[in-house]
Amino acid sequence: MATDFLGRTLNIGDDVIFLNYNGTFANLERGKITKVFPHVAEIGMKRRAEYKIVKIPADVAPVTHGR
């Protein structure tokens, strides 16, 4: 079972922040896990290694920007 960067177990349906990279730059994106493999998780159509993912705890309120 895959674990995130902080060592927490990843499950299907978990809300996560992950590193999305494209050539010379990278962004942090938010998504939900759709499949889990031993050291990789699929988020939408993207597969990422477990060390590039951080699970968002369910008891934390979402952060909103703006006024």
C-alpha positions as CSV (number, residue, x, y, z in Angstrom):
1,M,0.0,0.0,0.0
2,A,1.3,3.5,-0.9
3,T,2.1,6.1,1.7
4,D,2.3,9.9,1.2
5,F,5.4,12.1,1.8
6,L,4.6,12.2,5.5
7,G,4.1,8.4,5.9
8,R,0.2,8.4,5.9
9,T,-1.5,5.6,4.1
10,L,-3.1,6.5,0.8
11,N,-6.6,5.2,-0.1
12,I,-8.9,5.5,-3.1
13,G,-11.0,8.7,-2.7
14,D,-8.4,10.6,-0.5
15,D,-8.1,14.3,-1.1
16,V,-4.4,15.1,-1.9
17,I,-2.0,17.7,-3.0
18,F,0.5,16.4,-5.6
19,L,3.5,17.6,-7.6
20,N,2.5,18.0,-11.3
21,Y,5.6,18.5,-13.5
22,N,5.9,19.4,-17.2
23,G,9.4,19.5,-18.6
24,T,11.1,22.5,-17.0
25,F,8.5,23.6,-14.4
26,A,6.3,22.1,-11.7
27,N,3.1,23.0,-9.9
28,L,1.2,21.8,-6.9
29,E,-2.3,20.6,-7.7
30,R,-5.2,19.2,-5.7
31,G,-7.0,16.0,-6.6
32,K,-8.6,12.8,-5.5
33,I,-7.0,9.4,-5.7
34,T,-8.6,7.0,-8.2
35,K,-6.2,4.0,-7.9
36,V,-3.5,2.9,-5.5
37,F,-0.5,0.7,-6.3
38,P,2.4,-0.3,-4.0
39,H,4.5,2.8,-4.5
40,V,2.3,4.9,-6.9
41,A,-1.1,6.5,-6.8
42,E,-3.2,7.6,-9.7
43,I,-4.9,10.9,-9.4
44,G,-7.3,11.4,-12.2
45,M,-5.3,10.3,-15.3
46,K,-1.9,11.1,-13.7
47,R,0.3,8.6,-11.9
48,R,2.6,10.0,-9.2
49,A,5.2,8.3,-7.0
50,E,4.1,8.3,-3.3
51,Y,6.9,10.8,-2.2
52,K,5.3,13.4,-4.5
53,I,1.9,13.3,-2.7
54,V,0.6,14.8,0.5
55,K,-2.7,13.6,1.9
56,I,-5.1,16.3,3.1
57,P,-6.7,15.3,6.4
58,A,-10.6,15.2,6.3
59,D,-10.9,17.2,9.5
60,V,-9.1,20.2,8.0
61,A,-11.2,23.0,6.6
62,P,-10.3,24.0,3.0
63,V,-8.2,27.1,2.6
64,T,-9.9,29.9,0.6
65,H,-8.2,32.9,-0.9
66,G,-9.6,36.3,-1.4
67,R,-11.9,38.5,0.7
